[in-house]
Amino acid sequence: MKALGIAFSARRNGNCLNCVEYVLTKLRDHGFETSIVNAYEYNITPCSHCNYECFARSLRGADEKCPIHDDVP
């Protein structure tokens, strides 16, 4: 069985990451294959000044690209 931990902390080694690592350690002890995604390692910019391009297919029936260039896609 596999388990994925996702940590969303504003600090590189914050409490969220420590908690996720603790849980994944316990799961590994029970035979799980684990991996972790630390959002701190990615460039994630808040949405702003957009025309909901990410929802364009459902709103306008066309594919449009987000004007923000970061690691979200």
mmCIF file of the N, C-alpha and C atoms, coordinates in Angstrom:
data_MODEL
# 
_entry.id   MODEL 
# 
loop_
_atom_site.group_PDB 
_atom_site.id 
_atom_site.type_symbol 
_atom_site.label_atom_id 
_atom_site.label_alt_id 
_atom_site.label_comp_id 
_atom_site.label_asym_id 
_atom_site.label_entity_id 
_atom_site.label_seq_id 
_atom_site.pdbx_PDB_ins_code 
_atom_site.Cartn_x 
_atom_site.Cartn_y 
_atom_site.Cartn_z 
_atom_site.occupancy 
_atom_site.B_iso_or_equiv 
_atom_site.pdbx_formal_charge 
_atom_site.auth_seq_id 
_atom_site.auth_comp_id 
_atom_site.auth_asym_id 
_atom_site.auth_atom_id 
_atom_site.pdbx_PDB_model_num 
ATOM 1   N N  . MET A 1 1  ? 0.835   -1.161 0.000   1.00 0.00 ? 1  MET A N  1 
ATOM 2   C CA . MET A 1 1  ? 0.000   0.000  0.000   1.00 0.00 ? 1  MET A CA 1 
ATOM 3   C C  . MET A 1 1  ? 0.892   1.240  0.000   1.00 0.00 ? 1  MET A C  1 
ATOM 4   N N  . LYS A 1 2  ? 0.378   2.350  -0.557  1.00 0.00 ? 2  LYS A N  1 
ATOM 5   C CA . LYS A 1 2  ? 1.150   3.582  -0.666  1.00 0.00 ? 2  LYS A CA 1 
ATOM 6   C C  . LYS A 1 2  ? 0.446   4.707  0.088   1.00 0.00 ? 2  LYS A C  1 
ATOM 7   N N  . ALA A 1 3  ? 1.246   5.644  0.595   1.00 0.00 ? 3  ALA A N  1 
ATOM 8   C CA . ALA A 1 3  ? 0.714   6.830  1.272   1.00 0.00 ? 3  ALA A CA 1 
ATOM 9   C C  . ALA A 1 3  ? 1.503   8.047  0.827   1.00 0.00 ? 3  ALA A C  1 
ATOM 10  N N  . LEU A 1 4  ? 0.800   9.133  0.591   1.00 0.00 ? 4  LEU A N  1 
ATOM 11  C CA . LEU A 1 4  ? 1.414   10.390 0.183   1.00 0.00 ? 4  LEU A CA 1 
ATOM 12  C C  . LEU A 1 4  ? 1.128   11.428 1.257   1.00 0.00 ? 4  LEU A C  1 
ATOM 13  N N  . GLY A 1 5  ? 2.171   12.087 1.733   1.00 0.00 ? 5  GLY A N  1 
ATOM 14  C CA . GLY A 1 5  ? 2.017   13.181 2.687   1.00 0.00 ? 5  GLY A CA 1 
ATOM 15  C C  . GLY A 1 5  ? 2.266   14.494 1.980   1.00 0.00 ? 5  GLY A C  1 
ATOM 16  N N  . ILE A 1 6  ? 1.406   15.476 2.239   1.00 0.00 ? 6  ILE A N  1 
ATOM 17  C CA . ILE A 1 6  ? 1.547   16.796 1.631   1.00 0.00 ? 6  ILE A CA 1 
ATOM 18  C C  . ILE A 1 6  ? 1.639   17.817 2.754   1.00 0.00 ? 6  ILE A C  1 
ATOM 19  N N  . ALA A 1 7  ? 2.732   18.583 2.777   1.00 0.00 ? 7  ALA A N  1 
ATOM 20  C CA . ALA A 1 7  ? 2.942   19.594 3.807   1.00 0.00 ? 7  ALA A CA 1 
ATOM 21  C C  . ALA A 1 7  ? 2.860   20.982 3.187   1.00 0.00 ? 7  ALA A C  1 
ATOM 22  N N  . PHE A 1 8  ? 2.032   21.830 3.776   1.00 0.00 ? 8  PHE A N  1 
ATOM 23  C CA . PHE A 1 8  ? 1.890   23.224 3.335   1.00 0.00 ? 8  PHE A CA 1 
ATOM 24  C C  . PHE A 1 8  ? 2.311   24.130 4.476   1.00 0.00 ? 8  PHE A C  1 
ATOM 25  N N  . SER A 1 9  ? 3.590   24.388 4.561   1.00 0.00 ? 9  SER A N  1 
ATOM 26  C CA . SER A 1 9  ? 4.122   25.237 5.614   1.00 0.00 ? 9  SER A CA 1 
ATOM 27  C C  . SER A 1 9  ? 4.874   26.399 4.988   1.00 0.00 ? 9  SER A C  1 
ATOM 28  N N  . ALA A 1 10 ? 4.843   27.533 5.653   1.00 0.00 ? 10 ALA A N  1 
ATOM 29  C CA . ALA A 1 10 ? 5.585   28.704 5.172   1.00 0.00 ? 10 ALA A CA 1 
ATOM 30  C C  . ALA A 1 10 ? 7.067   28.607 5.503   1.00 0.00 ? 10 ALA A C  1 
ATOM 31  N N  . ARG A 1 11 ? 7.437   27.590 6.287   1.00 0.00 ? 11 ARG A N  1 
ATOM 32  C CA . ARG A 1 11 ? 8.838   27.400 6.670   1.00 0.00 ? 11 ARG A CA 1 
ATOM 33  C C  . ARG A 1 11 ? 9.363   26.099 6.073   1.00 0.00 ? 11 ARG A C  1 
ATOM 34  N N  . ARG A 1 12 ? 10.655  26.095 5.738   1.00 0.00 ? 12 ARG A N  1 
ATOM 35  C CA . ARG A 1 12 ? 11.280  24.921 5.102   1.00 0.00 ? 12 ARG A CA 1 
ATOM 36  C C  . ARG A 1 12 ? 11.069  23.655 5.933   1.00 0.00 ? 12 ARG A C  1 
ATOM 37  N N  . ASN A 1 13 ? 11.316  23.717 7.208   1.00 0.00 ? 13 ASN A N  1 
ATOM 38  C CA . ASN A 1 13 ? 11.146  22.559 8.091   1.00 0.00 ? 13 ASN A CA 1 
ATOM 39  C C  . ASN A 1 13 ? 10.169  22.893 9.202   1.00 0.00 ? 13 ASN A C  1 
ATOM 40  N N  . GLY A 1 14 ? 8.990   23.342 8.827   1.00 0.00 ? 14 GLY A N  1 
ATOM 41  C CA . GLY A 1 14 ? 7.996   23.770 9.795   1.00 0.00 ? 14 GLY A CA 1 
ATOM 42  C C  . GLY A 1 14 ? 7.286   22.618 10.492  1.00 0.00 ? 14 GLY A C  1 
ATOM 43  N N  . ASN A 1 15 ? 6.390   22.976 11.393  1.00 0.00 ? 15 ASN A N  1 
ATOM 44  C CA . ASN A 1 15 ? 5.652   21.986 12.164  1.00 0.00 ? 15 ASN A CA 1 
ATOM 45  C C  . ASN A 1 15 ? 4.799   21.075 11.285  1.00 0.00 ? 15 ASN A C  1 
ATOM 46  N N  . CYS A 1 16 ? 4.231   21.625 10.217  1.00 0.00 ? 16 CYS A N  1 
ATOM 47  C CA . CYS A 1 16 ? 3.422   20.793 9.308   1.00 0.00 ? 16 CYS A CA 1 
ATOM 48  C C  . CYS A 1 16 ? 4.266   19.669 8.711   1.00 0.00 ? 16 CYS A C  1 
ATOM 49  N N  . LEU A 1 17 ? 5.457   20.012 8.250   1.00 0.00 ? 17 LEU A N  1 
ATOM 50  C CA . LEU A 1 17 ? 6.349   19.010 7.669   1.00 0.00 ? 17 LEU A CA 1 
ATOM 51  C C  . LEU A 1 17 ? 6.748   17.979 8.721   1.00 0.00 ? 17 LEU A C  1 
ATOM 52  N N  . ASN A 1 18 ? 7.068   18.435 9.927   1.00 0.00 ? 18 ASN A N  1 
ATOM 53  C CA . ASN A 1 18 ? 7.439   17.511 10.998  1.00 0.00 ? 18 ASN A CA 1 
ATOM 54  C C  . ASN A 1 18 ? 6.300   16.543 11.319  1.00 0.00 ? 18 ASN A C  1 
ATOM 55  N N  . CYS A 1 19 ? 5.085   17.053 11.346  1.00 0.00 ? 19 CYS A N  1 
ATOM 56  C CA . CYS A 1 19 ? 3.919   16.204 11.631  1.00 0.00 ? 19 CYS A CA 1 
ATOM 57  C C  . CYS A 1 19 ? 3.712   15.176 10.527  1.00 0.00 ? 19 CYS A C  1 
ATOM 58  N N  . VAL A 1 20 ? 3.788   15.604 9.276   1.00 0.00 ? 20 VAL A N  1 
ATOM 59  C CA . VAL A 1 20 ? 3.605   14.687 8.146   1.00 0.00 ? 20 VAL A CA 1 
ATOM 60  C C  . VAL A 1 20 ? 4.704   13.626 8.146   1.00 0.00 ? 20 VAL A C  1 
ATOM 61  N N  . GLU A 1 21 ? 5.944   14.029 8.402   1.00 0.00 ? 21 GLU A N  1 
ATOM 62  C CA . GLU A 1 21 ? 7.043   13.058 8.449   1.00 0.00 ? 21 GLU A CA 1 
ATOM 63  C C  . GLU A 1 21 ? 6.842   12.047 9.572   1.00 0.00 ? 21 GLU A C  1 
ATOM 64  N N  . TYR A 1 22 ? 6.338   12.485 10.705  1.00 0.00 ? 22 TYR A N  1 
ATOM 65  C CA . TYR A 1 22 ? 6.066   11.576 11.826  1.00 0.00 ? 22 TYR A CA 1 
ATOM 66  C C  . TYR A 1 22 ? 5.018   10.531 11.429  1.00 0.00 ? 22 TYR A C  1 
ATOM 67  N N  . VAL A 1 23 ? 3.935   10.994 10.823  1.00 0.00 ? 23 VAL A N  1 
ATOM 68  C CA . VAL A 1 23 ? 2.870   10.069 10.414  1.00 0.00 ? 23 VAL A CA 1 
ATOM 69  C C  . VAL A 1 23 ? 3.387   9.087  9.363   1.00 0.00 ? 23 VAL A C  1 
ATOM 70  N N  . LEU A 1 24 ? 4.150   9.577  8.399   1.00 0.00 ? 24 LEU A N  1 
ATOM 71  C CA . LEU A 1 24 ? 4.673   8.696  7.360   1.00 0.00 ? 24 LEU A CA 1 
ATOM 72  C C  . LEU A 1 24 ? 5.653   7.672  7.938   1.00 0.00 ? 24 LEU A C  1 
ATOM 73  N N  . THR A 1 25 ? 6.412   8.064  8.959   1.00 0.00 ? 25 THR A N  1 
ATOM 74  C CA . THR A 1 25 ? 7.302   7.110  9.622   1.00 0.00 ? 25 THR A CA 1 
ATOM 75  C C  . THR A 1 25 ? 6.497   5.974  10.240  1.00 0.00 ? 25 THR A C  1 
ATOM 76  N N  . LYS A 1 26 ? 5.410   6.313  10.903  1.00 0.00 ? 26 LYS A N  1 
ATOM 77  C CA . LYS A 1 26 ? 4.550   5.287  11.512  1.00 0.00 ? 26 LYS A CA 1 
ATOM 78  C C  . LYS A 1 26 ? 3.939   4.383  10.444  1.00 0.00 ? 26 LYS A C  1 
ATOM 79  N N  . LEU A 1 27 ? 3.554   4.954  9.324   1.00 0.00 ? 27 LEU A N  1 
ATOM 80  C CA . LEU A 1 27 ? 2.987   4.155  8.233   1.00 0.00 ? 27 LEU A CA 1 
ATOM 81  C C  . LEU A 1 27 ? 4.037   3.226  7.631   1.00 0.00 ? 27 LEU A C  1 
ATOM 82  N N  . ARG A 1 28 ? 5.283   3.731  7.477   1.00 0.00 ? 28 ARG A N  1 
ATOM 83  C CA . ARG A 1 28 ? 6.361   2.880  6.962   1.00 0.00 ? 28 ARG A CA 1 
ATOM 84  C C  . ARG A 1 28 ? 6.599   1.699  7.892   1.00 0.00 ? 28 ARG A C  1 
ATOM 85  N N  . ASP A 1 29 ? 6.488   1.941  9.196   1.00 0.00 ? 29 ASP A N  1 
ATOM 86  C CA . ASP A 1 29 ? 6.647   0.856  10.178  1.00 0.00 ? 29 ASP A CA 1 
ATOM 87  C C  . ASP A 1 29 ? 5.587   -0.226 10.000  1.00 0.00 ? 29 ASP A C  1 
ATOM 88  N N  . HIS A 1 30 ? 4.470   0.126  9.387   1.00 0.00 ? 30 HIS A N  1 
ATOM 89  C CA . HIS A 1 30 ? 3.389   -0.831 9.135   1.00 0.00 ? 30 HIS A CA 1 
ATOM 90  C C  . HIS A 1 30 ? 3.374   -1.325 7.694   1.00 0.00 ? 30 HIS A C  1 
ATOM 91  N N  . GLY A 1 31 ? 4.468   -1.097 6.961   1.00 0.00 ? 31 GLY A N  1 
ATOM 92  C CA . GLY A 1 31 ? 4.614   -1.670 5.630   1.00 0.00 ? 31 GLY A CA 1 
ATOM 93  C C  . GLY A 1 31 ? 4.193   -0.800 4.470   1.00 0.00 ? 31 GLY A C  1 
ATOM 94  N N  . PHE A 1 32 ? 3.832   0.448  4.724   1.00 0.00 ? 32 PHE A N  1 
ATOM 95  C CA . PHE A 1 32 ? 3.434   1.339  3.637   1.00 0.00 ? 32 PHE A CA 1 
ATOM 96  C C  . PHE A 1 32 ? 4.656   1.852  2.890   1.00 0.00 ? 32 PHE A C  1 
ATOM 97  N N  . GLU A 1 33 ? 4.497   2.069  1.606   1.00 0.00 ? 33 GLU A N  1 
ATOM 98  C CA . GLU A 1 33 ? 5.483   2.789  0.802   1.00 0.00 ? 33 GLU A CA 1 
ATOM 99  C C  . GLU A 1 33 ? 5.063   4.243  0.853   1.00 0.00 ? 33 GLU A C  1 
ATOM 100 N N  . THR A 1 34 ? 5.959   5.141  1.276   1.00 0.00 ? 34 THR A N  1 
ATOM 101 C CA . THR A 1 34 ? 5.560   6.528  1.487   1.00 0.00 ? 34 THR A CA 1 
ATOM 102 C C  . THR A 1 34 ? 6.370   7.499  0.642   1.00 0.00 ? 34 THR A C  1 
ATOM 103 N N  . SER A 1 35 ? 5.766   8.642  0.389   1.00 0.00 ? 35 SER A N  1 
ATOM 104 C CA . SER A 1 35 ? 6.469   9.758  -0.239  1.00 0.00 ? 35 SER A CA 1 
ATOM 105 C C  . SER A 1 35 ? 5.834   11.046 0.276   1.00 0.00 ? 35 SER A C  1 
ATOM 106 N N  . ILE A 1 36 ? 6.587   12.138 0.134   1.00 0.00 ? 36 ILE A N  1 
ATOM 107 C CA . ILE A 1 36 ? 6.131   13.416 0.673   1.00 0.00 ? 36 ILE A CA 1 
ATOM 108 C C  . ILE A 1 36 ? 6.305   14.518 -0.361  1.00 0.00 ? 36 ILE A C  1 
ATOM 109 N N  . VAL A 1 37 ? 5.363   15.449 -0.369  1.00 0.00 ? 37 VAL A N  1 
ATOM 110 C CA . VAL A 1 37 ? 5.450   16.654 -1.186  1.00 0.00 ? 37 VAL A CA 1 
ATOM 111 C C  . VAL A 1 37 ? 5.476   17.820 -0.213  1.00 0.00 ? 37 VAL A C  1 
ATOM 112 N N  . ASN A 1 38 ? 6.530   18.618 -0.291  1.00 0.00 ? 38 ASN A N  1 
ATOM 113 C CA . ASN A 1 38 ? 6.660   19.788 0.566   1.00 0.00 ? 38 ASN A CA 1 
ATOM 114 C C  . ASN A 1 38 ? 6.413   21.026 -0.297  1.00 0.00 ? 38 ASN A C  1 
ATOM 115 N N  . ALA A 1 39 ? 5.278   21.676 -0.099  1.00 0.00 ? 39 ALA A N  1 
ATOM 116 C CA . ALA A 1 39 ? 4.897   22.820 -0.926  1.00 0.00 ? 39 ALA A CA 1 
ATOM 117 C C  . ALA A 1 39 ? 5.899   23.966 -0.823  1.00 0.00 ? 39 ALA A C  1 
ATOM 118 N N  . TYR A 1 40 ? 6.685   24.009 0.253   1.00 0.00 ? 40 TYR A N  1 
ATOM 119 C CA . TYR A 1 40 ? 7.691   25.058 0.406   1.00 0.00 ? 40 TYR A CA 1 
ATOM 120 C C  . TYR A 1 40 ? 8.706   25.022 -0.735  1.00 0.00 ? 40 TYR A C  1 
ATOM 121 N N  . GLU A 1 41 ? 8.917   23.867 -1.313  1.00 0.00 ? 41 GLU A N  1 
ATOM 122 C CA . GLU A 1 41 ? 9.915   23.706 -2.371  1.00 0.00 ? 41 GLU A CA 1 
ATOM 123 C C  . GLU A 1 41 ? 9.435   24.185 -3.739  1.00 0.00 ? 41 GLU A C  1 
ATOM 124 N N  . TYR A 1 42 ? 8.187   24.643 -3.825  1.00 0.00 ? 42 TYR A N  1 
ATOM 125 C CA . TYR A 1 42 ? 7.612   25.062 -5.098  1.00 0.00 ? 42 TYR A CA 1 
ATOM 126 C C  . TYR A 1 42 ? 7.299   26.552 -5.071  1.00 0.00 ? 42 TYR A C  1 
ATOM 127 N N  . ASN A 1 43 ? 7.348   27.166 -6.239  1.00 0.00 ? 43 ASN A N  1 
ATOM 128 C CA . ASN A 1 43 ? 6.978   28.566 -6.392  1.00 0.00 ? 43 ASN A CA 1 
ATOM 129 C C  . ASN A 1 43 ? 5.467   28.623 -6.632  1.00 0.00 ? 43 ASN A C  1 
ATOM 130 N N  . ILE A 1 44 ? 4.720   28.966 -5.597  1.00 0.00 ? 44 ILE A N  1 
ATOM 131 C CA . ILE A 1 44 ? 3.259   29.038 -5.692  1.00 0.00 ? 44 ILE A CA 1 
ATOM 132 C C  . ILE A 1 44 ? 2.849   30.472 -5.397  1.00 0.00 ? 44 ILE A C  1 
ATOM 133 N N  . THR A 1 45 ? 2.299   31.141 -6.403  1.00 0.00 ? 45 THR A N  1 
ATOM 134 C CA . THR A 1 45 ? 1.910   32.537 -6.297  1.00 0.00 ? 45 THR A CA 1 
ATOM 135 C C  . THR A 1 45 ? 0.399   32.632 -6.140  1.00 0.00 ? 45 THR A C  1 
ATOM 136 N N  . PRO A 1 46 ? -0.093  33.481 -5.251  1.00 0.00 ? 46 PRO A N  1 
ATOM 137 C CA . PRO A 1 46 ? -1.549  33.625 -5.106  1.00 0.00 ? 46 PRO A CA 1 
ATOM 138 C C  . PRO A 1 46 ? -2.185  34.164 -6.380  1.00 0.00 ? 46 PRO A C  1 
ATOM 139 N N  . CYS A 1 47 ? -3.418  33.815 -6.598  1.00 0.00 ? 47 CYS A N  1 
ATOM 140 C CA . CYS A 1 47 ? -4.163  34.330 -7.741  1.00 0.00 ? 47 CYS A CA 1 
ATOM 141 C C  . CYS A 1 47 ? -4.413  35.825 -7.552  1.00 0.00 ? 47 CYS A C  1 
ATOM 142 N N  . SER A 1 48 ? -4.348  36.550 -8.665  1.00 0.00 ? 48 SER A N  1 
ATOM 143 C CA . SER A 1 48 ? -4.677  37.974 -8.622  1.00 0.00 ? 48 SER A CA 1 
ATOM 144 C C  . SER A 1 48 ? -4.844  38.513 -10.032 1.00 0.00 ? 48 SER A C  1 
ATOM 145 N N  . HIS A 1 49 ? -5.736  39.449 -10.158 1.00 0.00 ? 49 HIS A N  1 
ATOM 146 C CA . HIS A 1 49 ? -5.963  40.165 -11.415 1.00 0.00 ? 49 HIS A CA 1 
ATOM 147 C C  . HIS A 1 49 ? -6.134  39.225 -12.608 1.00 0.00 ? 49 HIS A C  1 
ATOM 148 N N  . CYS A 1 50 ? -6.955  38.230 -12.447 1.00 0.00 ? 50 CYS A N  1 
ATOM 149 C CA . CYS A 1 50 ? -7.143  37.308 -13.563 1.00 0.00 ? 50 CYS A CA 1 
ATOM 150 C C  . CYS A 1 50 ? -8.600  37.336 -14.022 1.00 0.00 ? 50 CYS A C  1 
ATOM 151 N N  . ASN A 1 51 ? -8.844  36.654 -15.094 1.00 0.00 ? 51 ASN A N  1 
ATOM 152 C CA . ASN A 1 51 ? -10.179 36.536 -15.654 1.00 0.00 ? 51 ASN A CA 1 
ATOM 153 C C  . ASN A 1 51 ? -10.642 35.083 -15.553 1.00 0.00 ? 51 ASN A C  1 
ATOM 154 N N  . TYR A 1 52 ? -10.215 34.397 -14.500 1.00 0.00 ? 52 TYR A N  1 
ATOM 155 C CA . TYR A 1 52 ? -10.551 32.986 -14.249 1.00 0.00 ? 52 TYR A CA 1 
ATOM 156 C C  . TYR A 1 52 ? -10.182 32.097 -15.425 1.00 0.00 ? 52 TYR A C  1 
ATOM 157 N N  . GLU A 1 53 ? -8.971  32.311 -15.934 1.00 0.00 ? 53 GLU A N  1 
ATOM 158 C CA . GLU A 1 53 ? -8.504  31.510 -17.063 1.00 0.00 ? 53 GLU A CA 1 
ATOM 159 C C  . GLU A 1 53 ? -8.470  30.021 -16.738 1.00 0.00 ? 53 GLU A C  1 
ATOM 160 N N  . CYS A 1 54 ? -8.218  29.671 -15.481 1.00 0.00 ? 54 CYS A N  1 
ATOM 161 C CA . CYS A 1 54 ? -8.146  28.256 -15.116 1.00 0.00 ? 54 CYS A CA 1 
ATOM 162 C C  . CYS A 1 54 ? -9.513  27.575 -15.218 1.00 0.00 ? 54 CYS A C  1 
ATOM 163 N N  . PHE A 1 55 ? -10.585 28.351 -15.203 1.00 0.00 ? 55 PHE A N  1 
ATOM 164 C CA . PHE A 1 55 ? -11.943 27.808 -15.343 1.00 0.00 ? 55 PHE A CA 1 
ATOM 165 C C  . PHE A 1 55 ? -12.558 28.133 -16.706 1.00 0.00 ? 55 PHE A C  1 
ATOM 166 N N  . ALA A 1 56 ? -11.742 28.593 -17.650 1.00 0.00 ? 56 ALA A N  1 
ATOM 167 C CA . ALA A 1 56 ? -12.252 29.061 -18.939 1.00 0.00 ? 56 ALA A CA 1 
ATOM 168 C C  . ALA A 1 56 ? -13.023 27.991 -19.697 1.00 0.00 ? 56 ALA A C  1 
ATOM 169 N N  . ARG A 1 57 ? -12.591 26.746 -19.620 1.00 0.00 ? 57 ARG A N  1 
ATOM 170 C CA . ARG A 1 57 ? -13.273 25.667 -20.340 1.00 0.00 ? 57 ARG A CA 1 
ATOM 171 C C  . ARG A 1 57 ? -14.735 25.578 -19.883 1.00 0.00 ? 57 ARG A C  1 
ATOM 172 N N  . SER A 1 58 ? -14.977 25.600 -18.586 1.00 0.00 ? 58 SER A N  1 
ATOM 173 C CA . SER A 1 58 ? -16.347 25.482 -18.092 1.00 0.00 ? 58 SER A CA 1 
ATOM 174 C C  . SER A 1 58 ? -17.109 26.804 -18.161 1.00 0.00 ? 58 SER A C  1 
ATOM 175 N N  . LEU A 1 59 ? -16.418 27.935 -18.072 1.00 0.00 ? 59 LEU A N  1 
ATOM 176 C CA . LEU A 1 59 ? -17.095 29.237 -18.107 1.00 0.00 ? 59 LEU A CA 1 
ATOM 177 C C  . LEU A 1 59 ? -17.355 29.739 -19.518 1.00 0.00 ? 59 LEU A C  1 
ATOM 178 N N  . ARG A 1 60 ? -16.359 29.602 -20.392 1.00 0.00 ? 60 ARG A N  1 
ATOM 179 C CA . ARG A 1 60 ? -16.450 30.183 -21.732 1.00 0.00 ? 60 ARG A CA 1 
ATOM 180 C C  . ARG A 1 60 ? -16.292 29.177 -22.857 1.00 0.00 ? 60 ARG A C  1 
ATOM 181 N N  . GLY A 1 61 ? -16.048 27.922 -22.503 1.00 0.00 ? 61 GLY A N  1 
ATOM 182 C CA . GLY A 1 61 ? -15.922 26.886 -23.519 1.00 0.00 ? 61 GLY A CA 1 
ATOM 183 C C  . GLY A 1 61 ? -14.627 26.916 -24.296 1.00 0.00 ? 61 GLY A C  1 
ATOM 184 N N  . ALA A 1 62 ? -13.597 27.537 -23.748 1.00 0.00 ? 62 ALA A N  1 
ATOM 185 C CA . ALA A 1 62 ? -12.308 27.628 -24.446 1.00 0.00 ? 62 ALA A CA 1 
ATOM 186 C C  . ALA A 1 62 ? -11.182 27.412 -23.456 1.00 0.00 ? 62 ALA A C  1 
ATOM 187 N N  . ASP A 1 63 ? -10.063 26.884 -23.951 1.00 0.00 ? 63 ASP A N  1 
ATOM 188 C CA . ASP A 1 63 ? -8.886  26.725 -23.103 1.00 0.00 ? 63 ASP A CA 1 
ATOM 189 C C  . ASP A 1 63 ? -8.103  28.027 -23.088 1.00 0.00 ? 63 ASP A C  1 
ATOM 190 N N  . GLU A 1 64 ? -7.765  28.492 -21.904 1.00 0.00 ? 64 GLU A N  1 
ATOM 191 C CA . GLU A 1 64 ? -6.955  29.695 -21.742 1.00 0.00 ? 64 GLU A CA 1 
ATOM 192 C C  . GLU A 1 64 ? -5.867  29.402 -20.729 1.00 0.00 ? 64 GLU A C  1 
ATOM 193 N N  . LYS A 1 65 ? -4.763  30.120 -20.840 1.00 0.00 ? 65 LYS A N  1 
ATOM 194 C CA . LYS A 1 65 ? -3.641  29.904 -19.917 1.00 0.00 ? 65 LYS A CA 1 
ATOM 195 C C  . LYS A 1 65 ? -3.661  30.943 -18.805 1.00 0.00 ? 65 LYS A C  1 
ATOM 196 N N  . CYS A 1 66 ? -3.243  30.492 -17.634 1.00 0.00 ? 66 CYS A N  1 
ATOM 197 C CA . CYS A 1 66 ? -3.143  31.374 -16.484 1.00 0.00 ? 66 CYS A CA 1 
ATOM 198 C C  . CYS A 1 66 ? -2.066  32.437 -16.739 1.00 0.00 ? 66 CYS A C  1 
ATOM 199 N N  . PRO A 1 67 ? -2.340  33.695 -16.394 1.00 0.00 ? 67 PRO A N  1 
ATOM 200 C CA . PRO A 1 67 ? -1.327  34.738 -16.601 1.00 0.00 ? 67 PRO A CA 1 
ATOM 201 C C  . PRO A 1 67 ? -0.177  34.681 -15.584 1.00 0.00 ? 67 PRO A C  1 
ATOM 202 N N  . ILE A 1 68 ? -0.314  33.879 -14.541 1.00 0.00 ? 68 ILE A N  1 
ATOM 203 C CA . ILE A 1 68 ? 0.724   33.766 -13.524 1.00 0.00 ? 68 ILE A CA 1 
ATOM 204 C C  . ILE A 1 68 ? 1.607   32.566 -13.882 1.00 0.00 ? 68 ILE A C  1 
ATOM 205 N N  . HIS A 1 69 ? 2.893   32.804 -13.961 1.00 0.00 ? 69 HIS A N  1 
ATOM 206 C CA . HIS A 1 69 ? 3.833   31.738 -14.327 1.00 0.00 ? 69 HIS A CA 1 
ATOM 207 C C  . HIS A 1 69 ? 4.570   31.275 -13.068 1.00 0.00 ? 69 HIS A C  1 
ATOM 208 N N  . ASP A 1 70 ? 4.083   30.145 -12.518 1.00 0.00 ? 70 ASP A N  1 
ATOM 209 C CA . ASP A 1 70 ? 4.702   29.557 -11.337 1.00 0.00 ? 70 ASP A CA 1 
ATOM 210 C C  . ASP A 1 70 ? 4.644   28.039 -11.457 1.00 0.00 ? 70 ASP A C  1 
ATOM 211 N N  . ASP A 1 71 ? 4.830   27.329 -10.354 1.00 0.00 ? 71 ASP A N  1 
ATOM 212 C CA . ASP A 1 71 ? 4.875   25.867 -10.383 1.00 0.00 ? 71 ASP A CA 1 
ATOM 213 C C  . ASP A 1 71 ? 3.512   25.188 -10.231 1.00 0.00 ? 71 ASP A C  1 
ATOM 214 N N  . VAL A 1 72 ? 2.433   25.962 -10.155 1.00 0.00 ? 72 VAL A N  1 
ATOM 215 C CA . VAL A 1 72 ? 1.113   25.367 -9.946  1.00 0.00 ? 72 VAL A CA 1 
ATOM 216 C C  . VAL A 1 72 ? 0.698   24.391 -11.055 1.00 0.00 ? 72 VAL A C  1 
ATOM 217 N N  . PRO A 1 73 ? 0.858   24.741 -12.329 1.00 0.00 ? 73 PRO A N  1 
ATOM 218 C CA . PRO A 1 73 ? 0.442   23.763 -13.356 1.00 0.00 ? 73 PRO A CA 1 
ATOM 219 C C  . PRO A 1 73 ? 1.230   22.468 -13.251 1.00 0.00 ? 73 PRO A C  1 
# 
